[in-house]
């Protein structure tokens, strides 16, 4: 975003803005309108000329209206205005209420009475309607431009009402299929009508803004003085479909500061840019601060309203009860309360102490009670209802927040913002006084808890971009210590909350140096959205915790990011991801650009680096995130994301089957131990040939797959699904909806999610394809020797439905389960199945291949200079560097070796202890992670010869051969090297000696190292 320097606005050249609309046939049309009205006979003949003349002259409607409307339509509008005046006279009112509209596929015209500087909270809400129907959905292929004018005169000599007119027209771009380099050619990217009306000055201004928009994530804002006038021209540019309802929200914003607009324009361009141009002035007799101060505050707050144009607290802002910052802060607090209001209480703690958490049945019941309590006690609707009752408490809580995080103006700033002046004039209360004020104001304890959560939020925000001059979403780095241990026993190291107009999201990590994927969470309908919303944080926590256990072989701890798309924004995953990343970078990169990215209040006080990886819905976005971090000046850009394309030095998991390399080691490990021939095994698989894990599992396996479930539906064949056809889908990453059903056997079928009343070969009728897909893993038809979940929602199998995985005789329907998908089974369900004789390997053990690959990808990025990285890791024009090809082989070997070591350890420990492998997997992970942290804090690291000996084994041989140990130790950050040292020793020791080693085992383990040092 670009901001004008306060006190030094840009001055437009004399040929300002747009050429005036001049309708040459206005007089002829006026005469025709008079004739039409006389013919109607509604207005007395002697008054017709005066009424029409006032409409055409004194009312001051822009000529564009007369140019686009027919004489018949104008006549109807004159009659409507006359009728409204009669009605006002009868009712003895001094104001009219006029609402005229005409909509077609090519655009619309709206005319309504409008009081300058007032946001209407009821009535037709034309601007919100224009946003929803025309502007928000505008794209390069179907866009609408807008011109809006306030009438310069009044509706009559006795009534001071003015009219506001909106003219919306479908764009007719000069060129839509732009060639490289044409994105900034105004003569090609513009609408033809716009080119006729825009002055050279406007073309220059818009081109400058377009160039900035194309290279930024958020809006660009410029302000210009209008020659010979106090009026200001505000121009805002942004990428199409990156915000909603902005046009209407901007009106609310400048109305709050007692400003009004005379003209408004919205222009679309075929390069995907939207520009809004507003001409604003101060209301006559306004008691607000001078126009220059008010417009400066509007400029500062545009990025805030771009982030969240509308919230449920908008009416309080429109009416002036809350400022924009207070209203949006109140909205953020509402979201925080939805996720973190402690809804369990002492009764739950008492129940937990009575029940045996080690008992699978009791533990699952406890989990269900927790979910019910957390969803039923404080619903989001109830929380919002309470918040709306006490806007003054929102003000107080906001001040408490702002006094810590507001960026104080510099001493050289001669014009402090109005928001800063508001803070300076507001009495500051202590934390104790704030809580006491809340207690005295609210009606009951539930209401107190809701506003207490605002206080909790304030006290645990370590840094935020809330006050950054430019931003695309709001981000908050939280101290996670407020999370109750009873619900989240494993403490988090770091937590981010990100809120945008299309989404809300979290990023959680269990260690300073941590790795994990970023997941897009979609919702098929409002019910699904509500469920996803309630479980979002818990799911994120669970996934990060699984990642922490899964990352035992690598230096990074576990992390995870989730982005929940709003129920109305399911088509905006890329927009949401871009905003999520950019908002996070705001808190990772110190601001250095006044007016764009400034320094923020940082209570954390230490540098942070996050490592993002691909997950559901984000695999194609890793390149952009890495390059965007580079553009933002992040020194860590090469290592910021993994799973990038090969041209950027990435190691794509799906292309090289990294996750599958680990999962399949467990599958073939079972076959090897039990002497089973893979070709004779029947298999059921969730996660289809279109996905990473699903497609690679199909490619690498030789079994007889009888069922596959994916996003499109269910594919089944008891005789084994046609292998060649499956391979075709997997190779082309196609869903089972593309399967050639002529290649199914007699018992085979395919049921898609959108189908209903489908009759299966066995005579069963499927009422709903969606329900059938969601529950097929519980259907007796899915029975097979081995079940490999490669996709699906978390907790798809729990204690309430695990009985469906048994026959009527109580025999498990699967002999072996290797959990490729994260959290597909609850721990209690796994244990129940294991006690019935099923061989299960859980997610944290089985699917760690992807994280190992990502870790080694980052290591190469940290080890090489930019030039070396370009030479050895980046695939250019299809030419694969020799080092890169060999490195992929090395990564495959390391993944398979780690999987083999853990598999053998788990098999051995299960036989020795009799414990379920699901429990042993956790004990193994906890043991390695704990020992890793302990080793990094011991004097072993200080033993330089030992350090070098261990790192000589831990670093990939290829990197050692290329760079040498000393160079690696110098280039890779020491905390990272320390983590490599600890994780390697810890994992090798536990894999060799198990979860219950003797007191002398570690000495025995290190003896060979010390022996080598002695030599």
N, C-alpha and C positions, 0 to 999 in steps of 0.2 A: 504494500500500500504506500502511496506517496502522500505526504501531508504538506500543506503550505506552511511556511514559517510564520508564526503569529506576528502580526504587525507588518508583514511584508507580502501581502497577497499579490498574485499575478494580475496584470491588467490586460483585458482583452483588447484587441485592436478595434478601431472604429467600426469595421464591418463585422459586428458581433453576432454570434449565434446563428439564427436561421433567417432566410429571406422571408419577408412578410407574405402571407397567403393573400393573394388578390384574385377575386372572382370577377371576371370581365362581364359575365351575364347576370350580375346581381340585380340591376335595375329591371331588366326584362323579367327575371324570376319574381321580383317583388310585385310587379303588376299582375302577373299570373296568379300569385297567391291571393291578392285582393279580390280578383274575380272569383276564385274558388270559394273564398269565405263568404262573399256576398251571395253566391249561389246556395250555400248551406242555410243562410238565414238565421243563424244562431246569434250573431252579433248584429245589433242594429246597424243599418246601412250607413248612417251618418258617422258611426264610430269606427268603421272598418279601416279607413285610411290611416287614422291616428294610431290604432292598435298595431297595424302592420308596420307603419313607419317607425314606431317606438321599437318594435322587435328587430327591425333591420338596422336602425341607427343608434338610438339612445341606449339600448341594452348592452351594446358593445360585445356581441358574440363574434368570434374570429370568423373571417371569410371562409375558412376551411369547411365550416358547418354548411354554409349555403352551397358550397361547391360540391359536397358529397351527397347532400340530401335533395330529393326531388321536390318540386313545388307542392305536390300533394302532401308529402310528409311535413314540410314546413307549415302548410296550412293547418294540419292537424295539431302541430305544436303550438301555433298561435292561439288556436281555439282552446287548447288545454291550459295555456297560461291565462287566458281571459276567464275561463271557468274557475281556475284557482283563485283569481282575484275576487270574483263574485263570492266564492265560498268564504274567503277571508273577511270580506265586508259583512256578510251575514253573521259570521261568528265574532265579529268585532275584534279581529286579530290584525297585528301589524306585520306578520310574516307569512310567507307563502310556503307551501310544501309541494314542490313539483318533482316528478320522477318520470322521465321519458327515456325510452330505450328502444333500440332496434338491433337485433343480432342476426347475422348470417354466417355461412361457412367462411366467408372472406373477411369477416371482422365484425365490428359493432360500433354503435354510437350510444353514448349515455349522456343525458343532461339532467341535472338535478340542482335543487337549491342548496347553497353551500355558504355557511358562515366562515369567514376567513379565520384560520388559526384554531379551529375546533375539530376534534376527531369525533365523528358520530359513533356512538356505541350501540345504536339500534338503527333500524331502517334497512335499506337495501344493501349497504356496505359495498358500494360499487368497486372500490379499489381492491378489496380482498377478492371479489368476484373476478376482476380483471387478472389479478395474479393467478388465481386458481385455473381459470379457463384459457388464458392466453400467454401470459409471460412466463410462469413457472415451467411450462411444458415446451417452450420455444426451443428449437434445435436448428442445426444447420440445414435440415431438410424441410422443416415446417415451423416458421417463425412469424411473430407478429410485432409490428412497431406501433408506437402510441404517440399521439400528440394530445395534450390537454391544456385548456385555456380557462381562465377565470374571466367572466364577463366584466368589462370595464365600467359598465353602467348598472342601473338597478332596473327591476322589472316594471316600475312605474314611478311617477313623480311623487307618489305618496307612500310607497312601500320600498324599504331600503334593501330588500333581498337581492342577492347576487346569484348567478348561475355558474356552475362548473360543468364544462363539456369535456368529454373524452372521445377521441376518435381512434379506433383500433383497426389496423389494416394488415392483411396478410402480406408478408414480405415477398418481393420479387427481386431476388438477388441477381446481379450481373453474371456471377459465376459461382457455382456451388462445388464443383469438382476441382479443387485448387491444386495446382502443381507446387512442388517444393519452391519456396521463395516468394510465393504469391500471397502468403498469409497476411502481409502488411501492405498490399496494394489496394488502396482505398477505392480505386476505380473498378476493382473486380469484386471485392468482398462486400460491397455496400448494396443496400436496397436502391432501386432505380429512383423512387420518389425522394428518398433521402438525398441522393446526389443532386437532384434538382433544387431542393430547398436549402441545403446546408451551405453556409458561406465558406470561403477558403480558410478563414480563421477556425471555424468549427472542424473542418476536415483535418487541419493541423493538430488541433487539441486532441481530437479523438484518436488520430494515428499515434500520437505520443503515448496516450493511455493504453491503447491496444497493444503496443509493443511491450509495455510493462506487464499487462495482464497475462500475455502469452508465456512469460517466463516466471510468473509467480503463482502461488497457490490461492491466495486470497484476493480481496478487492483492492483496487487502486483508486485513490480519492484526490481530486484537485479542486481548488477553489479559485475563482477569478472575480475581480471587480468588473462591474458593467460600466462602461464609460458614461459620464454625465448622469450617474444615478447612484443612490446608496444601495441599490439592489446587488445581491451577490449571486454568482452562478456557481453551482455545485455540480461537479461531474464525477460520476462513480462508475468504474468499469469492473467487470468480473466475468468469469467463465460461465457459460450457460449451464443451467441445471445444478449449480453448486449451492444454491440457497432457495428458500421459498418465501413467498409473501413479503419480499423486501420492499417492493414499491409502496404497498400500503403501510408497512412498518416505518418507512422513512417519513411519511406524513405525520404519524404519531410522534416521531422524534422531534421534528422541528416545531410542531405544534406545542410540545411541552415547554419549549423556550420562547413561546409567544411570537413565532414566526409564521408567515403564510407564503404560499407560492402563487405567482401569477401565471407562469407557464411551466409545463413539464413535458419532457420527451423521453421515450424509451426507444433506443435503436438496437437492432440486431445485426450481426455480421456473419457471413458464411464461414468464417474461421472459428466460430463457436464463442464469440465474445458478445456480451450485452453491455450497453452503456446507458445509464440513467442520467439525465440532465435536468436540474431543478433551478428555477429562478426564484429566489426567496428574498423576502423583506420583512421588516419588523411591523407588527400591528400598530396602527395609529394609537397614540396615548398609552402605549405599553409601559408598565412599571418594571419590566424585566431589565437586566443589564443591557448595555449597548449592543447593537447588532453584531459588531466585530467580535465581542466576547461570546455571544450566543452561538454564532456560526462556528467559531473555533471549538466550542464544546460539542456541537453537532458533529463536526469532523472527527473529533476524538472518539465519539461514541458510535460512529457508523460501523466500525469493525465489530463492535459488541452486538449490534443489532443484526449484522450480517451473520454472525455465529448463531444467534437465536432470534429470528425475526418475530416469532410469536410464542407466547407461553400462556399457561392458564392464568397468570397474574397480569396479563396485558391490560385488562380493564382498569386496574389500579394505576397503571402508568398513563393510560389515556385520560383518566380523570384528574391526574395530577397528585394523587395520594402517595404514589411512590415514584421516585426517579427511575430512569432506565436501569441504572446500576443496581438499585435496590430491588427492582422487580426481578431482574435476572439472577441476582444473588438469592432471592427468595426461591426461585425455581430450582437453582442448584441445590439449595438446602432441602427442598422437597425430594429431589432425586436421592440425595444422600440418606435422608430419613427412610425412604422406601427400602433401601438395601441394608442399612446398618442400625436402625432403631432396635435396641435390644428387646426382643419380643418373647423371650423364654422365661425369664424371672426365676425366683428362688424355688418355685415348685418344680421346675424342670431339673434344677440342680439336685433337689432332694430325690426325685425319681431316679436320676442317673446314679446317685450314690447307692440306691437300694438294688437296682438291677445289675446283673453281671454283664459288663460290656464285652467280655470274652465269649459269652454265649451268643452264638450267631443269631438265633431267633429273637432274643431279648434286645440285642444291639440293633437289629433292623427295625423292630417295633419302636425303639427309642428314636431312631432316625426319622421314621414316619411321623411320630408325634412332634418332633422338632419342626418338620416341614409344615405340618398343619398349624402349629402355633404361630409360626412366622408369617404365614399367609393370611390367617384369619383374624389375628388380634388387631393389627394395624394395616388395613388395606390402603392402597395408594389413594383411593377416593376419599377415605376418611381423613387421611393425613392432610390432603389438599383442602378439604372442607374446614378443618381446624385452622390451617394457615391463613385462609381467607378471612377468618373472623378477627384476626389481630394484625392488620398491616403495620400498626405502630411498633409491634414487637419485631417485625421484620426489619424496620428501620434501625432499631436499637442493636439487633444482632449484626446488621450490615456494618454499622459504625464500629462495632467491636472487631469485625473482620478487617475493615478498611484501615483502621489505625495501625495495624501491623503490616499490611501488604501494599497499601497505596504508595505509588512511586512519587516521593516528594519532588516538587518542581525545583530546578536548579536555581541558584541565586541570580543567575543572569537572565532568567525568564521574567520579563517585565509584565507578563499577563498571565497570572495563575489561572488554571481552569476553573470553571464554575463549580465542578464537583469538588475540587480542593477547597474552594471558598466555603462550600456547604459544610465540609468536614470541620473546617476551622471555626465555624460559627455554631457548631453543635456541641452541647455539653458532653463530655466523656465520662462514662461510668466505669467503675472497676468491674472485674469479673464477678465478684460477690454481689455487687449492686445489680448487675444484669440478671443474675439468677434469681435474686430476690424480687426484682421487678417482674420477671416472668411468673414467678410463683404467685404474686399478688394479683396479676392480671388475668390469668387463665382460670377456668372453672373447675377443673379436676386434674387428677394425676396423669391421665392419658394425655391431656393437652400439654401439661408441663413436660412430659417426656418428649413430645414432638419438638418443642422449642428448645429443650435441653440438648437435642441432637444437633441443632444449629450451633450451639456453644461448643459441643464436642468437635464438630467440623472445624470451627474457627481455630480451636486449640491444636489441631493436628495437621493443618496445612503448613507444609514446610516451604513451599514456593508455588507460585501460580503465574499464569500469563494473563490473568483477568484484567490487569491494567496496562498490558502491552499496547502500544499504539496500533499495532497490526496483529491480527490473529484470524484464524479460520474456524477454530473450535476452542473451547475452554479446557484447560488442563490444570490439574492440581497434583502435586507430589505430596503424598500423605505420609505421616508417621503412623504405621499400622498398629501401634501399641494399644489403641482403643478397642481392638477386636477382642471379644471375650474368649478366654482360654477354654471355657466350657464348650464353645462351638468350634473354635479353631485352635486345637491343641498345639499344632506346629507353628511357632511364631514366624511371621513374614519378615523379610529384611526390608523390602521396599514395596510401595504401592502407588499407582497412578490412577486417577479418575479423569476421564476425558468425556466431554459433553458437546455434541454438535447438533445442528438442526435435523440431521438425518439419523442420528445414532446416539448411543451412550456406550462407553467401553471402559475396561480396566486393563491394567498391566500389573501383574503380581510376580515377585521374585523372592526366593528363599535365601539367596546369597548375593553379595555385592556383584561378583562376576557370575552371571547366570545366563542361560540360554533357553529359548522356547519359541514356539510358533505363535503367530497372530491369526486368530480364527474369526471368520465372519459368521454370525449367528442369524439365520433367516427364520421367518415365521410364515407359515402358509396362510394363516388367518388370524383373527383377533384373539381367539381362544389360545392358539399356539403361542402368540406373542405374549399373552399374559403369563403363560407357563414359563416361557423363556426368560421373561423379565424377573419373575420371582426367583428363579434358580440361577440367574446370571453370575452373581458373585460366587456363590457356593460351587458352581460348575468350574469357574475360573480357578478358584482356590484348589479344587480337587485335581484339575488338570496340571496346575503348576506343581502340586505336591507329587503327583505321579511322575512328572518330569524330573523333579528333584531325585526321586528314587531311580529313575531311568538313567540319569546322567552320572551314575556312579563311576563309570569308566573314564570320564572326561573331566577336564579341569573346571568347567562351568557348573554351577548349581542349576536348579530348575526354575523356570519362569514360564509364564503364559500370558498372552493377551487375548481379550475377547472384544468384539465389536458387534453390538446388538443393533441391527437395523430397525428403525421405527416401522410400525405396522404399515404406514402409508409410503414408505421409502424402500421397498424391497428391490427396486430396480436401480438402486444407487450404491452398490457395494464399493466401486472404485472411488467414488466421491468421498464416501465415509472413510475409507482406508487412507486416502490422501490427507484428509483433514486430521485424522487420528495421528498419523506420523508427524505431520507438520506441527501440531500442537505439542506433541511430546518433545520434538526438537527444540521448541521454545524454552523448555526447561533443562535441556542438556547442553545447549550452546549459549554462552554468555552473550547478551545483547551488546552490540557495539555501534549501532547506527541510530543516532538521534532522530526521533519522529517515525522510525520504522521498527527497529528492534533495540530496545533500550535495556539497561541492566535492571533486573528485578530484585525484590527482597528475597534473599536466599538464607533461610534458617537452617538448611541442611549443611551448607558451607563446605561441601567437598565435591570434586568432579564425579560425574556419573557417566558410565557408558552402558547402553543397553544393546543386546544382540537379538535381532528379530529373525525369525525363520518362517518358512511357509507352513500353512496349515489349511484347514477347510476354507476354500474360497479365496485364498490370497496367494496361491502359488505363482500367478502371473504378475504379481505386483512387486516382487522383490527387486527387480531391476530399477524400477522407478524410485523406490525408497532409498536405495543406495546412491543413485545419481542425485536425488533431491538433497540428501545429506551432504553430498559433495558441493552442490550449488550453495547450500546454506553455510558452507565453510567448516563443516565438521571434519576434524582431523582423522576420525575413526571411520570414514565413509566406506573404505574397502571391507571392513569387518562388520559394518552395521547390520547388513542382512546376509543371510545364506540362502542357498537354493536359487541364486541368481542365474541368468543365462550364461552360457559358456563364453560369450563375447566379453562379459564383464568379470570373467574369472570364477564364475560360480560352478558348483557341482550339483546339477539338478537331480534331486532324489528320484523323481519318476523316470527320467531318462536312463539312469544307471541302476535303478531298482535298489536303492540303498536300504530302505526300510525292509523290503522283502528279503534282502540278504540275511537279515537277522531273524525275522519271523520264520523263514523257511528252514533255517538251521535247527530250530526247535521241532518243526514238523518232521524233518528227516531224522533228527536225533531220536525221536520217539520210535520211528520205524526201525532204526538201527538197534536200539536197545531191546525192542520186542520182537525183532526178526520178522517184520511185516514188509511185504513187497508193495511199493507205492502204487504200481499199476493196478493192483487189486483193491485199493482203498476207495470207498465212496466218500465224497466230500460235499458239505454244505458251506456256502460262502455268502456273507453279507458284504456289500461294497462291490460295485460292479466293474466291468471292463473299461469304464470311462475314468476311473479313479487311479491314483498313483499305486497304492497298495494292491487294490483289486486287480488291475491290469497286469502288474508284474507277478502277482501270485499265479495268475492264469498262465503266463508265459513260462514261468520257472518250474511249474509242477507237471507231474505225469499221471496224476490220479484220475479217477472217474468222477467228475463233478456232476452231481445230480440236481443242484439248485443254486441259483444266484439271485440275490435281492439287491436292487440298486434304487436310485432315485426315481426311475421311470416305472418300476414294477417288479414282478416276480417271473423268473424263467425256471422251468422245471422239466426234468426228464428222468424218470426212474432208471432208464437204461444207460444213462450217462449223456450229458449234453454234448452235441456234436463238437469235437475238439477243434477242428479246423475253422469252423464258423466262430467259435469262441475266440480263437487266436486272431481272427480277422478283426473282431470288435476290439480286442485288447490292443492290437497294433495301432488301430485308428482311434483309440480312446472313445469308443461309442457305447452308449447305454444299451441295455438289453432290448429296448424298444426297437432297435435296428436289427435285431436277430431275424434271420430268415426262418420263419416258423415252419416252412416246408421240410426243414431238416430235423424236426422233432420226431420222436418215436410215438407209438400208439398211446402211451401214458403221458406224453409230454404236453405242456401248455405254457402259455404266456399270458399273464394278467397285468394290465397297465393301471396306473393309479387313477386315471380318469375314467376307467370303465366301471360299469355296474351290471349286475344281473348276468354274470358270466358263468356258464355251465362248464364244469371241469369234466375230464374224461371219466372220472369215477362217479359222476352224477351230482356231485356237490355244486350248489349254486352260490357264487360269490356275490353278495349284495353290494359291497363297496370295494373297489380295487385299492383305494388308499388304505383302508383298514386292513385289508388282506396283506398288503405289502408291509405295513407297520408291525404286524403280528405274525408274519409267516414263520419266523424262527421259533415260535411257540406252537406251530401247527405240526401234527404228527407226520405230515407229508415231508417235513424237512429232515426227518431222521436220517442219519448217515454215520459212517465210522468216525469221521473227523469233522469238526466244526471250526472254521477259521474266520472269525469276524474281521473283515478288512474295512468296515465302515459301519455307521449307525450311531444313534444317539446314546449318550452316557446312561448307564443304569437301565439298559434295555431289558436286562434280566435281574430281578431282585427276589427277595423272599416271597413276595406276594404272587409271583408268576413262575418261579423256578420249577414248581411241580409239573408245569406243562412240558418240561424237558424229560419227563419220565413216561413210560408206557403205563397202561392200566395195571400191569403186573408189578409196577414199581421199579422197572429196569430203566436205567438212563438211556435216552435215545441217541446219545453220542458217547463214543468210547474215549475220544481224545479231543481236547479243546486247546487251541493256541490262539490267544487273544491278541490279534493284530491291532484292532481298534481300541483306542483309549477308553477305559472305564466302561466297557460294554457290559460287564458283569459287576454287581456289587460284591464286596468281599464275602459277605454272608452267603450269597448264592454260590460263589466259588467253593467255599468250605463245605457246604451241604453236598454239592456234586462230588467233591473229592472224597468225602466220607462214604459215598455210594460207589466208589471205585473208579471214577472218571479221572483220567490223567489230564491235569490242567496246568498250563503255564500262562501266568497273567501278563498283562500289558507291560508293566514296568520292566519285566525281564525280556519279553519276546520282541518288542518293536523298538529297540534302542538303536537300530542301525542308522536311522535318519539323523539322530542327534550326534552320533559319532562322526558321520560324514560332515555335518555342519561344523562341528568343532574343528575338524582337520582343515576344512575350507577356511575358517577364520585364522587358524594357525598360519597357513600359507600367506594370508593377507597381512598378518602382523609381521611375518618374518621377512617378506620381500619389500624392497623399496618400490615406489610407483613404477619406475622404469623396469625393474626386474619382474614385477608382477605382470606388467604388460607383455613382456617377452615370454615368460614361462607359463602363465596361467590363463591368458586371454586368447580365446579361439577367434581368429580373424579370417573372414571370407572363406570359412570352411576349413581353414588350415589349422590342424590341432598341434600345438607345440609338443615336442617329444616329452618334455618333463610332465606336462598335463596328462598325457595318455598313461604314463607310468605311474603318476600319482593316483589316478583313478584305480588302477590295479592294487596299489598299496592300501588305499582306503577300503576296497573290497576285502582284502586279506585281514586287515585290522578288525573290521566289523565281524567277519566270520570267526576269527580267533576269539574275540571277546564273547561272542554268543556261545561258542563251544565251551569256553572256560566256565561261564556261568551255568550253562546247561548241565555239564558234568558235576559241578558243585551241588546244584539243586538235586539232581538225581541221587547223588551219593548221600547228601544230608537227609533226604526224605527216607531213604532206606535205613539210615543209622538212627534217626530220631523218631520216625513214624509220624512226624508233623506234616500237615498239608503243605504242599509246595507253595500255595498262595501266601501262607504265613511265612514260610522260609524265605520267599522272595523279598518280602518286606524286611525281615530280619537281616538278610544279606545286604540290602540297600542301605538300611540304617547303620549297619555295622561299618560299611565302607565309607559312607558319608561322614560318620562320626570320627572314625580313625583318620580320615583324610584331614579333617579340621585340626585334630590333635597333633598330627605329624607336622603340619605347617607351623605349629607353635612350639615345637620342641627344638632342641639343639642339633638334631639331625640335619636340619637345613643349613646350619652354620658349619657343618663338616663339609668343606668345599670338595675334597676328593670324592666323598660319598655322593654329594650332590651331582657332580659331573658324571659319575658312574651310572647313577639312576637315570639322569636325563639322557645319557647316551643310549639307554634302552627305550626310554619313553618317547623321545622325538622320533618321527618317521625317518627311516634310514635315508630316503631320498633327499629330505631337507638337510640332513647332516652331511651327506656327500656334497650337496650343492653349496652350502653356506658355511658349514663347520659349526661346532658346538659353541665356540666363543662368540661368534657373530649372532647366533640364535639367542643366546643368553643376553646379549647386549641390546638387540632390537625388540624382542618380545618383552612387554612390560613385566617387571619383577613379580607383581602379585599373580599374574597369569602363569609365569614359570613356576612359582611356588605351588600353585594349584595343580600344575602338571605333575610336579614332584610328589605331592601328597596323594593325588588320585591314583597314580600309577602304583606306588608302594602299597596303598591301602587295598586296592582291588586285587592285586596279585597275591597279597597275603591272605585275604579272606577267601578267595577262590581256592587257594591251596589248603588252608587249614580249617575252613568252615566257620560257622557262626559261633562256635564255642571252643576256641583254641585254648590250649594249655598255657600256663604262666610262662613257660620257656619257649613257646612257639615263635614269638617274634624275634627272639635272640637267634634261634635256629634259622629263621627266615633271612636274617641279615648277615649271618655268618659268611656266606659265599661272597658278599660284597666286600666285607672287611678283609677277607682273605685276598681278594684281588688287589685291594688297596695296599696290603702288606707286601705284595709282590713288586 
